[in-house]
Structure formats: structure tokens, C-alpha cells
Amino acid sequence: MKVLSHGVRAAQAGEVGHLAWVWYQSWQDAHAGIVPPELTRLRTLESFTDRMRAAVPNVRVVGPSGAPVGFCMVEGDELYQLFVSAESRGSGIAAALLADGEARLAANGVQTAWLACAIGNERAARFYEKHGWRRVGNMINHLDTPEGPFDLEVWRYEKGV
Ligand SMILES: CC(C)(COP(=O)(O)OP(=O)(O)OC[C@H]1O[C@@H](n2cnc3c(N)ncnc32)[C@H](O)[C@@H]1OP(=O)(O)O)[C@@H](O)C(=O)NCCC(=O)NCCS
């Protein structure tokens, strides 16, 4: 099974800095050209480090100890964050993290999970659709930033888990 062969595991506290770097770089790759510049300005390495430090007990990763190449977080009924470093895309690692996230949502009693995808993030959209997620429409997402919530219109995806 992909999940096992890619060794999805819990993140370690000492990996916060590395994971924040993966998050920052992958976020910039995928979003800097398609979201408002005011949001890109708020997405600093420091902001991702603070968020990762707070989230790390609930983060799942793939990759060597100290240098994970991708991670996933779930929150409530949301597949909240999924980021894989550029070198590891197209390898099945994202699929392993997604399957693990879906399993955690199901184990928490969620029946229909949702996720937000930036409008125009075509690679992510293709990825989610390939794995059974369905775009149900647009919604306003209240993004977490150091200056408070930032409202962004996004594609909403759902899947029965
Ligand atoms: C989204 C992400 C986790 C998906 O993982 P991945 O390893 O890249 O996914 P895959 O390669 O399995 O699938 C991507 C699909 O999009 C296709 N694709 C690549 N570039 C594309 C583009 N510009 N437009 C449309 N489709 C594209 C790929 O060919 C592949 O489809 P295929 O398997 O039918 O050939 C990863 O790309 C990533 O971390 N991106 C940056 C961060 C991000 O956007 N996170 C999601 C936030 S909602």
C-alpha cells in the first residue's frame, strides 16, 4: 500500500524549521501568482514557522528524520493543509499523505470532508479530482494570517471519507 511504502509518520518537534521551509517554498510555488499580493506579503517564512510550531503535534509527514519532504494536517472535518516539496511531486508521496489524512478524518467520525483550493491552482485541482474529490463550488475561506483572518474566494472540494 502506498501509505505504508511511503512511511507516513508523525512529525517530530525538531522538524518544525524544516517543515516551515517546505511549507513556505511550496506555498510560494503554487500561490504567489494566483492570489492577491496582500496575501503573499503575509505568507512569510516566520509566519509559517509560528503556525507549524503550534500545529506540529497533529502533523503527519513523509521523508527522512529531520528532513521530511511533505506534510498533511487535518482540522475538524477539513483536509486543512497538504504540501509536498517540488522535488517530491509526481512521486505518490502526496497521495500517501492524502490517504492518511482521509483515514484520520474518518477515524474522527467525519463522513464528508472538505478542503479549500486556491482558484487557479490547477495542479492541486487535478490531483484532488484524481483522488475522488469533487469541486462543489466556490466559497469564502477565512485564512489564518498574523494580521487576522484574510478572506479569499476559493474552490471548495468535498469527498465522502
Ligand atoms: C498539490 C500537491 C500536494 C499534489 O501532489 P503531486 O505529487 O504534485 O500530485 P500528482 O503529480 O500525483 O498529481 C498532479 C496532477 O496534475 C497534473 N499537472 C501538473 N501540472 C499541472 C498544471 N499546471 N495544470 C494542470 N494539471 C497539472 C499532473 O500531470 C498530475 O496529473 P496526472 O497524474 O493525471 O498526470 C503538490 O503538487 C503540491 O504540494 N503543490 C504545492 C502546494 C499546493 O498547491 N498544495 C495544495 C494546496 S490546496
PDBQT file of the ligand as one rigid body, heavy atoms in Angstrom, charges set to zero:
ROOT
HETATM    1  C1  LIG A 201      -0.909  19.629  -4.686  1.00  0.00    +0.000 C 
HETATM    2  C2  LIG A 201       0.188  18.601  -4.476  1.00  0.00    +0.000 C 
HETATM    3  C3  LIG A 201       0.172  18.134  -2.997  1.00  0.00    +0.000 C 
HETATM    4  C4  LIG A 201      -0.118  17.393  -5.384  1.00  0.00    +0.000 C 
HETATM    5  O1  LIG A 201       0.929  16.459  -5.324  1.00  0.00    +0.000 OA
HETATM    6  P1  LIG A 201       1.675  15.977  -6.667  1.00  0.00    +0.000 P 
HETATM    7  O2  LIG A 201       2.694  14.971  -6.291  1.00  0.00    +0.000 OA
HETATM    8  O3  LIG A 201       2.131  17.194  -7.384  1.00  0.00    +0.000 OA
HETATM    9  O4  LIG A 201       0.445  15.298  -7.432  1.00  0.00    +0.000 OA
HETATM   10  P2  LIG A 201       0.468  14.359  -8.713  1.00  0.00    +0.000 P 
HETATM   11  O5  LIG A 201       1.708  14.576  -9.510  1.00  0.00    +0.000 OA
HETATM   12  O6  LIG A 201       0.139  12.972  -8.247  1.00  0.00    +0.000 OA
HETATM   13  O7  LIG A 201      -0.817  14.900  -9.482  1.00  0.00    +0.000 OA
HETATM   14  C5  LIG A 201      -0.830  16.146 -10.105  1.00  0.00    +0.000 C 
HETATM   15  C6  LIG A 201      -1.539  16.048 -11.423  1.00  0.00    +0.000 C 
HETATM   16  O8  LIG A 201      -1.632  17.364 -12.019  1.00  0.00    +0.000 OA
HETATM   17  C7  LIG A 201      -1.025  17.323 -13.301  1.00  0.00    +0.000 C 
HETATM   18  N1  LIG A 201      -0.457  18.654 -13.521  1.00  0.00    +0.000 N 
HETATM   19  C8  LIG A 201       0.820  19.072 -13.367  1.00  0.00    +0.000 A 
HETATM   20  N2  LIG A 201       0.917  20.379 -13.635  1.00  0.00    +0.000 NA
HETATM   21  C9  LIG A 201      -0.328  20.794 -13.967  1.00  0.00    +0.000 A 
HETATM   22  C10 LIG A 201      -0.882  22.034 -14.372  1.00  0.00    +0.000 A 
HETATM   23  N3  LIG A 201      -0.119  23.131 -14.459  1.00  0.00    +0.000 N 
HETATM   24  N4  LIG A 201      -2.193  22.103 -14.645  1.00  0.00    +0.000 NA
HETATM   25  C11 LIG A 201      -2.982  21.006 -14.543  1.00  0.00    +0.000 A 
HETATM   26  N5  LIG A 201      -2.515  19.803 -14.165  1.00  0.00    +0.000 NA
HETATM   27  C12 LIG A 201      -1.205  19.702 -13.888  1.00  0.00    +0.000 A 
HETATM   28  C13 LIG A 201      -0.038  16.197 -13.247  1.00  0.00    +0.000 C 
HETATM   29  O9  LIG A 201       0.279  15.734 -14.546  1.00  0.00    +0.000 OA
HETATM   30  C14 LIG A 201      -0.829  15.177 -12.439  1.00  0.00    +0.000 C 
HETATM   31  O10 LIG A 201      -1.870  14.583 -13.182  1.00  0.00    +0.000 OA
HETATM   32  P3  LIG A 201      -1.709  13.116 -13.829  1.00  0.00    +0.000 P 
HETATM   33  O11 LIG A 201      -1.359  12.192 -12.715  1.00  0.00    +0.000 OA
HETATM   34  O12 LIG A 201      -3.045  12.862 -14.427  1.00  0.00    +0.000 OA
HETATM   35  O13 LIG A 201      -0.601  13.221 -14.843  1.00  0.00    +0.000 OA
HETATM   36  C15 LIG A 201       1.603  19.163  -4.811  1.00  0.00    +0.000 C 
HETATM   37  O14 LIG A 201       1.655  19.497  -6.194  1.00  0.00    +0.000 OA
HETATM   38  C16 LIG A 201       1.970  20.390  -4.008  1.00  0.00    +0.000 C 
HETATM   39  O15 LIG A 201       2.402  20.272  -2.869  1.00  0.00    +0.000 OA
HETATM   40  N6  LIG A 201       1.795  21.568  -4.596  1.00  0.00    +0.000 N 
HETATM   41  C17 LIG A 201       2.149  22.825  -3.955  1.00  0.00    +0.000 C 
HETATM   42  C18 LIG A 201       1.312  23.132  -2.748  1.00  0.00    +0.000 C 
HETATM   43  C19 LIG A 201      -0.166  23.046  -3.017  1.00  0.00    +0.000 C 
HETATM   44  O16 LIG A 201      -0.677  23.526  -4.011  1.00  0.00    +0.000 OA
HETATM   45  N7  LIG A 201      -0.853  22.404  -2.052  1.00  0.00    +0.000 N 
HETATM   46  C20 LIG A 201      -2.288  22.211  -2.136  1.00  0.00    +0.000 C 
HETATM   47  C21 LIG A 201      -2.977  23.376  -1.551  1.00  0.00    +0.000 C 
HETATM   48  S1  LIG A 201      -4.755  23.222  -1.782  1.00  0.00    +0.000 SA
ENDROOT
TORSDOF 0
